[in-house]
């Protein structure tokens, strides 16, 4: 999704939610200060201009998203490697301990 692409690239966001999981995601962006949440159904054009200006000019947003980006990129293995490791672990030790 766009939020994960922005997080990976270290780009602060102005987020609006319209349906589904977007409501949770936009609130999380705002809570973590990776960007600003703008209410999609009641905002005015000037509100959007202010939000974009604030996110682009306030260095704290860039610092927080850059730190989160660094953490998300610092993975010791790729997704494919993680899947292979998981399968190898199950083959070696069995799957019973992993069941809930």
VOGU-3710 file (C-alpha; in Angstrom, 3 decimals, decimal comma):
1> xxxxxxxxxx> 0,000/0,000/0,000  0,999/3,612/-0,366  1,639/4,100/3,341  4,197/1,288/3,427  5,890/2,636/0,304  6,095/6,083/1,914  7,417/4,583/5,146  10,031/2,536/3,276  11,176/5,616/1,311  11,034/7,927/4,336
11> xxxxxxxxxx> 8,384/10,291/2,974  6,117/12,093/5,454  2,419/11,849/4,580  -0,892/13,660/4,583  -3,343/10,794/5,020  -7,074/10,628/4,346  -9,293/7,623/4,947  -12,359/6,758/2,927  -13,129/3,103/3,742  -11,894/-0,159/5,202
21> xxxxxxxxxx> -8,567/-0,368/6,979  -7,669/3,158/5,877  -9,258/4,564/9,043  -6,891/2,574/11,256  -3,898/3,259/9,018  -4,405/7,019/8,873  -4,867/7,261/12,632  -1,630/5,291/13,091  0,223/7,656/10,729  -1,006/10,593/12,800
31> xxxxxxxxxx> -0,321/8,882/16,149  3,247/7,990/15,166  3,757/11,485/13,695  4,748/10,066/10,311  2,354/12,604/8,853  -0,954/14,351/9,369  -4,454/12,875/9,270  -6,914/14,961/7,264  -10,611/14,122/7,557  -11,577/13,199/3,987
41> xxxxxxxxxx> -15,244/14,124/4,163  -15,037/17,514/5,882  -11,722/19,084/4,901  -11,553/22,284/2,896  -8,939/22,903/0,179  -7,123/25,339/2,461  -6,892/22,617/5,133  -5,074/20,394/2,663  -2,649/23,175/1,720  -1,914/23,805/5,404
51> xxxxxxxxxx> -1,389/20,087/6,093  0,983/19,674/3,143  2,917/22,788/4,157  3,159/21,634/7,756  4,382/18,141/6,852  6,901/19,438/4,333  8,272/22,262/6,513  8,295/20,747/10,017  11,515/18,704/10,296  10,107/16,518/13,082
61> xxxxxxxxxx> 7,909/14,641/10,577  10,875/13,948/8,313  12,997/12,825/11,287  10,353/10,412/12,602  9,592/8,855/9,218  13,316/8,634/8,368  13,947/6,737/11,607  11,016/4,396/10,932  12,297/3,861/7,387  15,742/2,961/8,681
71> xxxxxxxxxx> 14,235/0,418/11,077  12,003/-1,135/8,395  14,930/-1,474/5,977  17,173/-3,096/8,582  15,868/-6,622/8,079  18,432/-9,414/8,312  16,672/-11,446/5,635  14,270/-10,993/2,759  10,690/-12,238/2,916  11,609/-15,235/0,768
81> xxxxxxxxxx> 14,528/-16,072/3,055  12,233/-15,794/6,072  9,740/-18,183/4,495  12,509/-20,678/3,724  13,837/-20,388/7,295  10,351/-21,025/8,679  9,834/-24,126/6,551  13,292/-25,451/7,420  12,598/-24,858/11,126  9,317/-26,782/10,900
91> xxxxxxxxxx> 10,951/-29,651/9,040  13,721/-29,829/11,620  11,613/-29,422/14,787  8,086/-30,306/13,697  5,096/-28,002/13,597  3,455/-28,857/16,931  5,150/-26,078/18,967  3,895/-23,498/16,471  0,231/-24,415/16,808  -1,986/-22,380/19,084
//
